């Protein structure tokens, strides 16, 4: 499976978010799998195992597209961000929680399935050679997807979020009416008052 690795110094299993960083080709960005809370781990691993996660050259693109479901969070800041119009991406959530770690590429061993592990810096050199670029050229670029420009994508995300919020609002309203039926609006027009 792509984007999985291990730190040479500690043996910690990691998810490789960026193979290289802009302006620092000898550093990568990783997530320590053991540092994730269960719901975070489930979400990240589901994205990683998805077809898009495996097709992505940089896993950061997938983390930046997917929304983190935090509406039930006990943390007021998380719940507020989740309930905003645009929500919060998985990448933003991981960054806000300090779960993204910068690591030298020579300290990251890429463990792709049953194959022998290879240092990320060596793998980056091989990929750069195959693509005909320098290792610096592998750094993440602006996210481009086949769904069109970012405004269109942002609009779709806002509409999806609005629909989810509307569903939650309707469910809360019905629950309130169950608790206090007299609050439910009466059907029909109100009676005219005689003056």
Rosetta constraint file for C-alpha pairs under 8 A:
AtomPair CA 1 CA 49 HARMONIC 7.67 0.50
AtomPair CA 1 CA 54 HARMONIC 7.27 0.50
AtomPair CA 1 CA 111 HARMONIC 7.97 0.50
AtomPair CA 1 CA 112 HARMONIC 5.23 0.50
AtomPair CA 1 CA 113 HARMONIC 5.39 0.50
AtomPair CA 2 CA 54 HARMONIC 5.96 0.50
AtomPair CA 2 CA 112 HARMONIC 5.71 0.50
AtomPair CA 2 CA 113 HARMONIC 7.93 0.50
AtomPair CA 3 CA 15 HARMONIC 5.68 0.50
AtomPair CA 3 CA 16 HARMONIC 4.86 0.50
AtomPair CA 3 CA 17 HARMONIC 7.12 0.50
AtomPair CA 3 CA 48 HARMONIC 7.62 0.50
AtomPair CA 3 CA 54 HARMONIC 7.89 0.50
AtomPair CA 3 CA 59 HARMONIC 6.82 0.50
AtomPair CA 3 CA 110 HARMONIC 7.45 0.50
AtomPair CA 3 CA 112 HARMONIC 7.64 0.50
AtomPair CA 4 CA 13 HARMONIC 7.58 0.50
AtomPair CA 4 CA 14 HARMONIC 6.03 0.50
AtomPair CA 4 CA 15 HARMONIC 4.77 0.50
AtomPair CA 4 CA 16 HARMONIC 5.86 0.50
AtomPair CA 4 CA 110 HARMONIC 6.12 0.50
AtomPair CA 4 CA 111 HARMONIC 5.84 0.50
AtomPair CA 4 CA 112 HARMONIC 6.60 0.50
AtomPair CA 5 CA 13 HARMONIC 5.91 0.50
AtomPair CA 5 CA 14 HARMONIC 5.14 0.50
AtomPair CA 5 CA 15 HARMONIC 6.10 0.50
AtomPair CA 5 CA 16 HARMONIC 6.64 0.50
AtomPair CA 5 CA 108 HARMONIC 6.44 0.50
AtomPair CA 5 CA 109 HARMONIC 5.29 0.50
AtomPair CA 5 CA 110 HARMONIC 4.27 0.50
AtomPair CA 5 CA 111 HARMONIC 4.92 0.50
AtomPair CA 5 CA 112 HARMONIC 7.63 0.50
AtomPair CA 6 CA 11 HARMONIC 5.71 0.50
AtomPair CA 6 CA 12 HARMONIC 5.44 0.50
AtomPair CA 6 CA 13 HARMONIC 4.39 0.50
AtomPair CA 6 CA 14 HARMONIC 5.35 0.50
AtomPair CA 6 CA 108 HARMONIC 5.77 0.50
AtomPair CA 6 CA 109 HARMONIC 5.14 0.50
AtomPair CA 6 CA 110 HARMONIC 6.60 0.50
AtomPair CA 6 CA 111 HARMONIC 7.11 0.50
AtomPair CA 7 CA 11 HARMONIC 4.99 0.50
AtomPair CA 7 CA 12 HARMONIC 5.39 0.50
AtomPair CA 7 CA 13 HARMONIC 6.65 0.50
AtomPair CA 7 CA 14 HARMONIC 7.14 0.50
AtomPair CA 7 CA 107 HARMONIC 5.61 0.50
AtomPair CA 7 CA 108 HARMONIC 4.77 0.50
AtomPair CA 7 CA 109 HARMONIC 6.08 0.50
AtomPair CA 8 CA 12 HARMONIC 7.99 0.50
AtomPair CA 8 CA 107 HARMONIC 5.15 0.50
AtomPair CA 8 CA 108 HARMONIC 6.06 0.50
AtomPair CA 8 CA 109 HARMONIC 6.45 0.50
AtomPair CA 9 CA 107 HARMONIC 6.71 0.50
AtomPair CA 12 CA 32 HARMONIC 6.69 0.50
AtomPair CA 12 CA 33 HARMONIC 7.77 0.50
AtomPair CA 12 CA 34 HARMONIC 7.72 0.50
AtomPair CA 13 CA 32 HARMONIC 6.19 0.50
AtomPair CA 13 CA 33 HARMONIC 5.92 0.50
AtomPair CA 13 CA 34 HARMONIC 7.43 0.50
AtomPair CA 14 CA 30 HARMONIC 6.07 0.50
AtomPair CA 14 CA 31 HARMONIC 5.29 0.50
AtomPair CA 14 CA 32 HARMONIC 4.60 0.50
AtomPair CA 14 CA 33 HARMONIC 5.33 0.50
AtomPair CA 15 CA 30 HARMONIC 5.50 0.50
AtomPair CA 15 CA 31 HARMONIC 5.12 0.50
AtomPair CA 15 CA 32 HARMONIC 6.71 0.50
AtomPair CA 15 CA 33 HARMONIC 6.71 0.50
AtomPair CA 16 CA 28 HARMONIC 7.56 0.50
AtomPair CA 16 CA 29 HARMONIC 6.30 0.50
AtomPair CA 16 CA 30 HARMONIC 4.53 0.50
AtomPair CA 16 CA 31 HARMONIC 6.62 0.50
AtomPair CA 16 CA 59 HARMONIC 7.03 0.50
AtomPair CA 17 CA 28 HARMONIC 7.64 0.50
AtomPair CA 17 CA 29 HARMONIC 5.36 0.50
AtomPair CA 17 CA 30 HARMONIC 5.15 0.50
AtomPair CA 17 CA 31 HARMONIC 7.05 0.50
AtomPair CA 17 CA 58 HARMONIC 6.38 0.50
AtomPair CA 17 CA 59 HARMONIC 4.97 0.50
AtomPair CA 17 CA 60 HARMONIC 4.96 0.50
AtomPair CA 18 CA 28 HARMONIC 5.47 0.50
AtomPair CA 18 CA 29 HARMONIC 4.96 0.50
AtomPair CA 18 CA 30 HARMONIC 6.93 0.50
AtomPair CA 18 CA 58 HARMONIC 5.58 0.50
AtomPair CA 18 CA 59 HARMONIC 6.62 0.50
AtomPair CA 18 CA 60 HARMONIC 6.14 0.50
AtomPair CA 18 CA 139 HARMONIC 7.70 0.50
AtomPair CA 18 CA 140 HARMONIC 7.14 0.50
AtomPair CA 19 CA 27 HARMONIC 7.61 0.50
AtomPair CA 19 CA 28 HARMONIC 5.03 0.50
AtomPair CA 19 CA 29 HARMONIC 6.84 0.50
AtomPair CA 19 CA 58 HARMONIC 6.91 0.50
AtomPair CA 19 CA 105 HARMONIC 7.50 0.50
AtomPair CA 19 CA 120 HARMONIC 7.20 0.50
AtomPair CA 19 CA 124 HARMONIC 7.27 0.50
AtomPair CA 19 CA 138 HARMONIC 7.74 0.50
AtomPair CA 19 CA 139 HARMONIC 7.24 0.50
AtomPair CA 20 CA 24 HARMONIC 6.82 0.50
AtomPair CA 20 CA 25 HARMONIC 4.97 0.50
AtomPair CA 20 CA 26 HARMONIC 6.47 0.50
AtomPair CA 20 CA 27 HARMONIC 5.48 0.50
AtomPair CA 20 CA 28 HARMONIC 4.62 0.50
AtomPair CA 20 CA 29 HARMONIC 7.29 0.50
AtomPair CA 20 CA 105 HARMONIC 7.51 0.50
AtomPair CA 20 CA 136 HARMONIC 7.59 0.50
AtomPair CA 20 CA 138 HARMONIC 6.62 0.50
AtomPair CA 20 CA 139 HARMONIC 5.03 0.50
AtomPair CA 20 CA 140 HARMONIC 7.29 0.50
AtomPair CA 21 CA 25 HARMONIC 5.60 0.50
AtomPair CA 21 CA 26 HARMONIC 7.66 0.50
AtomPair CA 21 CA 27 HARMONIC 6.00 0.50
AtomPair CA 21 CA 28 HARMONIC 5.88 0.50
AtomPair CA 21 CA 29 HARMONIC 7.41 0.50
AtomPair CA 21 CA 139 HARMONIC 5.16 0.50
AtomPair CA 21 CA 140 HARMONIC 6.72 0.50
AtomPair CA 22 CA 136 HARMONIC 7.20 0.50
AtomPair CA 22 CA 139 HARMONIC 5.05 0.50
AtomPair CA 22 CA 140 HARMONIC 6.59 0.50
AtomPair CA 23 CA 136 HARMONIC 7.16 0.50
AtomPair CA 23 CA 139 HARMONIC 7.95 0.50
AtomPair CA 24 CA 136 HARMONIC 7.40 0.50
AtomPair CA 25 CA 135 HARMONIC 6.22 0.50
AtomPair CA 25 CA 136 HARMONIC 5.08 0.50
AtomPair CA 25 CA 138 HARMONIC 7.93 0.50
AtomPair CA 25 CA 139 HARMONIC 6.92 0.50
AtomPair CA 26 CA 104 HARMONIC 5.83 0.50
AtomPair CA 26 CA 105 HARMONIC 5.43 0.50
AtomPair CA 26 CA 106 HARMONIC 7.61 0.50
AtomPair CA 26 CA 121 HARMONIC 6.89 0.50
AtomPair CA 27 CA 102 HARMONIC 6.52 0.50
AtomPair CA 27 CA 103 HARMONIC 5.53 0.50
AtomPair CA 27 CA 104 HARMONIC 4.32 0.50
AtomPair CA 27 CA 105 HARMONIC 5.06 0.50
AtomPair CA 28 CA 102 HARMONIC 5.66 0.50
AtomPair CA 28 CA 103 HARMONIC 5.27 0.50
AtomPair CA 28 CA 104 HARMONIC 6.04 0.50
AtomPair CA 28 CA 105 HARMONIC 5.60 0.50
AtomPair CA 29 CA 100 HARMONIC 6.33 0.50
AtomPair CA 29 CA 101 HARMONIC 5.52 0.50
AtomPair CA 29 CA 102 HARMONIC 4.65 0.50
AtomPair CA 29 CA 103 HARMONIC 6.15 0.50
AtomPair CA 30 CA 100 HARMONIC 5.72 0.50
AtomPair CA 30 CA 101 HARMONIC 5.23 0.50
AtomPair CA 30 CA 102 HARMONIC 6.46 0.50
AtomPair CA 30 CA 103 HARMONIC 7.04 0.50
AtomPair CA 31 CA 35 HARMONIC 7.85 0.50
AtomPair CA 31 CA 99 HARMONIC 5.99 0.50
AtomPair CA 31 CA 100 HARMONIC 5.15 0.50
AtomPair CA 31 CA 101 HARMONIC 6.08 0.50
AtomPair CA 32 CA 36 HARMONIC 7.15 0.50
AtomPair CA 32 CA 99 HARMONIC 7.23 0.50
AtomPair CA 32 CA 100 HARMONIC 7.80 0.50
AtomPair CA 32 CA 101 HARMONIC 7.65 0.50
AtomPair CA 33 CA 41 HARMONIC 6.99 0.50
AtomPair CA 35 CA 99 HARMONIC 7.16 0.50
AtomPair CA 36 CA 40 HARMONIC 5.68 0.50
AtomPair CA 36 CA 41 HARMONIC 5.42 0.50
AtomPair CA 36 CA 99 HARMONIC 7.53 0.50
AtomPair CA 37 CA 41 HARMONIC 6.05 0.50
AtomPair CA 38 CA 42 HARMONIC 6.10 0.50
AtomPair CA 39 CA 43 HARMONIC 6.21 0.50
AtomPair CA 40 CA 44 HARMONIC 6.08 0.50
AtomPair CA 41 CA 45 HARMONIC 5.87 0.50
AtomPair CA 42 CA 46 HARMONIC 5.97 0.50
AtomPair CA 43 CA 47 HARMONIC 6.32 0.50
AtomPair CA 43 CA 68 HARMONIC 7.80 0.50
AtomPair CA 44 CA 48 HARMONIC 6.10 0.50
AtomPair CA 44 CA 63 HARMONIC 7.73 0.50
AtomPair CA 44 CA 90 HARMONIC 7.79 0.50
AtomPair CA 45 CA 49 HARMONIC 5.99 0.50
AtomPair CA 46 CA 50 HARMONIC 6.13 0.50
AtomPair CA 47 CA 52 HARMONIC 7.70 0.50
AtomPair CA 47 CA 53 HARMONIC 5.61 0.50
AtomPair CA 47 CA 62 HARMONIC 7.13 0.50
AtomPair CA 47 CA 63 HARMONIC 7.55 0.50
AtomPair CA 48 CA 52 HARMONIC 7.98 0.50
AtomPair CA 48 CA 53 HARMONIC 4.61 0.50
AtomPair CA 48 CA 54 HARMONIC 6.41 0.50
AtomPair CA 48 CA 59 HARMONIC 7.46 0.50
AtomPair CA 49 CA 53 HARMONIC 6.06 0.50
AtomPair CA 49 CA 54 HARMONIC 6.44 0.50
AtomPair CA 50 CA 54 HARMONIC 6.31 0.50
AtomPair CA 51 CA 55 HARMONIC 6.15 0.50
AtomPair CA 52 CA 56 HARMONIC 6.00 0.50
AtomPair CA 52 CA 62 HARMONIC 7.21 0.50
AtomPair CA 53 CA 59 HARMONIC 6.30 0.50
AtomPair CA 53 CA 62 HARMONIC 6.13 0.50
AtomPair CA 56 CA 61 HARMONIC 7.10 0.50
AtomPair CA 56 CA 62 HARMONIC 7.15 0.50
AtomPair CA 58 CA 62 HARMONIC 7.90 0.50
AtomPair CA 58 CA 140 HARMONIC 7.06 0.50
AtomPair CA 59 CA 63 HARMONIC 6.46 0.50
AtomPair CA 60 CA 64 HARMONIC 5.92 0.50
AtomPair CA 60 CA 91 HARMONIC 6.98 0.50
AtomPair CA 61 CA 65 HARMONIC 6.37 0.50
AtomPair CA 61 CA 143 HARMONIC 6.48 0.50
AtomPair CA 62 CA 66 HARMONIC 6.25 0.50
AtomPair CA 63 CA 89 HARMONIC 6.79 0.50
AtomPair CA 63 CA 90 HARMONIC 5.18 0.50
AtomPair CA 63 CA 91 HARMONIC 4.89 0.50
AtomPair CA 64 CA 89 HARMONIC 5.62 0.50
AtomPair CA 64 CA 90 HARMONIC 6.27 0.50
AtomPair CA 64 CA 91 HARMONIC 5.11 0.50
AtomPair CA 64 CA 92 HARMONIC 7.34 0.50
AtomPair CA 65 CA 89 HARMONIC 6.45 0.50
AtomPair CA 65 CA 90 HARMONIC 7.77 0.50
AtomPair CA 66 CA 89 HARMONIC 5.53 0.50
AtomPair CA 66 CA 90 HARMONIC 5.94 0.50
AtomPair CA 67 CA 87 HARMONIC 6.65 0.50
AtomPair CA 67 CA 88 HARMONIC 5.63 0.50
AtomPair CA 67 CA 89 HARMONIC 4.21 0.50
AtomPair CA 67 CA 90 HARMONIC 5.58 0.50
AtomPair CA 68 CA 82 HARMONIC 7.35 0.50
AtomPair CA 68 CA 87 HARMONIC 7.51 0.50
AtomPair CA 68 CA 88 HARMONIC 5.84 0.50
AtomPair CA 68 CA 89 HARMONIC 5.35 0.50
AtomPair CA 68 CA 90 HARMONIC 4.87 0.50
AtomPair CA 68 CA 93 HARMONIC 7.12 0.50
AtomPair CA 69 CA 82 HARMONIC 6.71 0.50
AtomPair CA 70 CA 78 HARMONIC 6.21 0.50
AtomPair CA 70 CA 79 HARMONIC 5.69 0.50
AtomPair CA 70 CA 82 HARMONIC 5.34 0.50
AtomPair CA 71 CA 78 HARMONIC 7.60 0.50
AtomPair CA 71 CA 79 HARMONIC 4.95 0.50
AtomPair CA 71 CA 80 HARMONIC 7.80 0.50
AtomPair CA 71 CA 82 HARMONIC 5.37 0.50
AtomPair CA 71 CA 83 HARMONIC 6.21 0.50
AtomPair CA 72 CA 79 HARMONIC 6.63 0.50
AtomPair CA 73 CA 78 HARMONIC 6.36 0.50
AtomPair CA 73 CA 79 HARMONIC 5.45 0.50
AtomPair CA 74 CA 78 HARMONIC 7.83 0.50
AtomPair CA 74 CA 79 HARMONIC 7.17 0.50
AtomPair CA 75 CA 79 HARMONIC 6.23 0.50
AtomPair CA 76 CA 80 HARMONIC 6.00 0.50
AtomPair CA 77 CA 81 HARMONIC 6.17 0.50
AtomPair CA 78 CA 82 HARMONIC 6.08 0.50
AtomPair CA 79 CA 83 HARMONIC 6.07 0.50
AtomPair CA 80 CA 84 HARMONIC 6.27 0.50
AtomPair CA 81 CA 87 HARMONIC 5.76 0.50
AtomPair CA 81 CA 88 HARMONIC 6.06 0.50
AtomPair CA 82 CA 86 HARMONIC 7.95 0.50
AtomPair CA 82 CA 87 HARMONIC 4.49 0.50
AtomPair CA 82 CA 88 HARMONIC 5.73 0.50
AtomPair CA 83 CA 87 HARMONIC 5.97 0.50
AtomPair CA 83 CA 165 HARMONIC 7.62 0.50
AtomPair CA 85 CA 158 HARMONIC 5.89 0.50
AtomPair CA 85 CA 161 HARMONIC 6.25 0.50
AtomPair CA 85 CA 162 HARMONIC 6.68 0.50
AtomPair CA 86 CA 154 HARMONIC 7.78 0.50
AtomPair CA 86 CA 157 HARMONIC 6.50 0.50
AtomPair CA 86 CA 158 HARMONIC 5.30 0.50
AtomPair CA 86 CA 161 HARMONIC 6.58 0.50
AtomPair CA 87 CA 161 HARMONIC 7.13 0.50
AtomPair CA 88 CA 92 HARMONIC 6.32 0.50
AtomPair CA 88 CA 93 HARMONIC 6.63 0.50
AtomPair CA 89 CA 93 HARMONIC 6.23 0.50
AtomPair CA 90 CA 94 HARMONIC 6.16 0.50
AtomPair CA 91 CA 95 HARMONIC 6.16 0.50
AtomPair CA 92 CA 96 HARMONIC 6.02 0.50
AtomPair CA 93 CA 97 HARMONIC 6.16 0.50
AtomPair CA 94 CA 98 HARMONIC 6.23 0.50
AtomPair CA 94 CA 99 HARMONIC 5.12 0.50
AtomPair CA 94 CA 100 HARMONIC 6.19 0.50
AtomPair CA 95 CA 99 HARMONIC 5.99 0.50
AtomPair CA 95 CA 100 HARMONIC 5.77 0.50
AtomPair CA 103 CA 107 HARMONIC 6.72 0.50
AtomPair CA 103 CA 108 HARMONIC 7.28 0.50
AtomPair CA 104 CA 108 HARMONIC 7.05 0.50
AtomPair CA 105 CA 119 HARMONIC 7.09 0.50
AtomPair CA 105 CA 120 HARMONIC 5.12 0.50
AtomPair CA 105 CA 121 HARMONIC 4.86 0.50
AtomPair CA 106 CA 119 HARMONIC 5.72 0.50
AtomPair CA 106 CA 120 HARMONIC 6.04 0.50
AtomPair CA 106 CA 121 HARMONIC 5.29 0.50
AtomPair CA 106 CA 122 HARMONIC 7.83 0.50
AtomPair CA 107 CA 119 HARMONIC 7.09 0.50
AtomPair CA 107 CA 120 HARMONIC 7.65 0.50
AtomPair CA 108 CA 119 HARMONIC 5.77 0.50
AtomPair CA 108 CA 120 HARMONIC 5.51 0.50
AtomPair CA 108 CA 121 HARMONIC 7.98 0.50
AtomPair CA 109 CA 117 HARMONIC 5.70 0.50
AtomPair CA 109 CA 118 HARMONIC 5.33 0.50
AtomPair CA 109 CA 119 HARMONIC 4.44 0.50
AtomPair CA 109 CA 120 HARMONIC 5.77 0.50
AtomPair CA 110 CA 117 HARMONIC 5.33 0.50
AtomPair CA 110 CA 118 HARMONIC 5.32 0.50
AtomPair CA 110 CA 119 HARMONIC 6.04 0.50
AtomPair CA 110 CA 120 HARMONIC 5.92 0.50
AtomPair CA 111 CA 115 HARMONIC 6.97 0.50
AtomPair CA 111 CA 116 HARMONIC 6.82 0.50
AtomPair CA 111 CA 117 HARMONIC 4.75 0.50
AtomPair CA 111 CA 118 HARMONIC 7.04 0.50
AtomPair CA 112 CA 116 HARMONIC 7.70 0.50
AtomPair CA 112 CA 117 HARMONIC 7.11 0.50
AtomPair CA 118 CA 122 HARMONIC 6.92 0.50
AtomPair CA 118 CA 123 HARMONIC 6.63 0.50
AtomPair CA 119 CA 123 HARMONIC 6.34 0.50
AtomPair CA 120 CA 124 HARMONIC 5.98 0.50
AtomPair CA 121 CA 125 HARMONIC 6.34 0.50
AtomPair CA 122 CA 126 HARMONIC 6.40 0.50
AtomPair CA 123 CA 127 HARMONIC 6.20 0.50
AtomPair CA 124 CA 128 HARMONIC 5.97 0.50
AtomPair CA 124 CA 135 HARMONIC 6.31 0.50
AtomPair CA 124 CA 138 HARMONIC 7.68 0.50
AtomPair CA 125 CA 129 HARMONIC 6.11 0.50
AtomPair CA 125 CA 134 HARMONIC 7.85 0.50
AtomPair CA 125 CA 135 HARMONIC 6.03 0.50
AtomPair CA 126 CA 130 HARMONIC 6.26 0.50
AtomPair CA 127 CA 131 HARMONIC 6.16 0.50
AtomPair CA 128 CA 132 HARMONIC 5.90 0.50
AtomPair CA 128 CA 133 HARMONIC 5.07 0.50
AtomPair CA 128 CA 134 HARMONIC 5.59 0.50
AtomPair CA 128 CA 135 HARMONIC 5.34 0.50
AtomPair CA 128 CA 137 HARMONIC 7.46 0.50
AtomPair CA 128 CA 138 HARMONIC 6.74 0.50
AtomPair CA 129 CA 133 HARMONIC 6.25 0.50
AtomPair CA 129 CA 134 HARMONIC 7.25 0.50
AtomPair CA 133 CA 137 HARMONIC 5.76 0.50
AtomPair CA 133 CA 138 HARMONIC 7.62 0.50
AtomPair CA 134 CA 138 HARMONIC 7.36 0.50
AtomPair CA 135 CA 139 HARMONIC 7.67 0.50
AtomPair CA 144 CA 148 HARMONIC 7.91 0.50
AtomPair CA 144 CA 149 HARMONIC 7.62 0.50
AtomPair CA 145 CA 149 HARMONIC 7.80 0.50
AtomPair CA 147 CA 152 HARMONIC 7.84 0.50
AtomPair CA 147 CA 153 HARMONIC 6.92 0.50
AtomPair CA 148 CA 152 HARMONIC 6.49 0.50
AtomPair CA 148 CA 153 HARMONIC 7.08 0.50
AtomPair CA 149 CA 153 HARMONIC 6.59 0.50
AtomPair CA 150 CA 154 HARMONIC 5.91 0.50
AtomPair CA 151 CA 155 HARMONIC 6.04 0.50
AtomPair CA 152 CA 156 HARMONIC 6.30 0.50
AtomPair CA 153 CA 157 HARMONIC 6.25 0.50
AtomPair CA 154 CA 158 HARMONIC 6.17 0.50
AtomPair CA 155 CA 159 HARMONIC 6.21 0.50
AtomPair CA 156 CA 160 HARMONIC 6.15 0.50
AtomPair CA 157 CA 161 HARMONIC 6.10 0.50
AtomPair CA 158 CA 162 HARMONIC 6.03 0.50
AtomPair CA 159 CA 163 HARMONIC 6.16 0.50
AtomPair CA 160 CA 164 HARMONIC 6.35 0.50
AtomPair CA 161 CA 165 HARMONIC 6.17 0.50
AtomPair CA 162 CA 166 HARMONIC 6.05 0.50
AtomPair CA 163 CA 167 HARMONIC 6.27 0.50
AtomPair CA 164 CA 168 HARMONIC 6.30 0.50
AtomPair CA 165 CA 169 HARMONIC 6.04 0.50
AtomPair CA 166 CA 170 HARMONIC 6.18 0.50
AtomPair CA 167 CA 171 HARMONIC 6.21 0.50
AtomPair CA 168 CA 172 HARMONIC 6.14 0.50
AtomPair CA 169 CA 173 HARMONIC 6.12 0.50
AtomPair CA 170 CA 174 HARMONIC 6.19 0.50
AtomPair CA 171 CA 175 HARMONIC 6.20 0.50
AtomPair CA 172 CA 176 HARMONIC 6.16 0.50
AtomPair CA 173 CA 177 HARMONIC 6.31 0.50
AtomPair CA 174 CA 178 HARMONIC 6.21 0.50
AtomPair CA 175 CA 179 HARMONIC 6.35 0.50
AtomPair CA 176 CA 180 HARMONIC 6.12 0.50
AtomPair CA 176 CA 181 HARMONIC 7.87 0.50
AtomPair CA 177 CA 181 HARMONIC 4.75 0.50
AtomPair CA 177 CA 182 HARMONIC 7.45 0.50
AtomPair CA 177 CA 183 HARMONIC 6.17 0.50
AtomPair CA 177 CA 184 HARMONIC 5.69 0.50
AtomPair CA 180 CA 184 HARMONIC 7.77 0.50
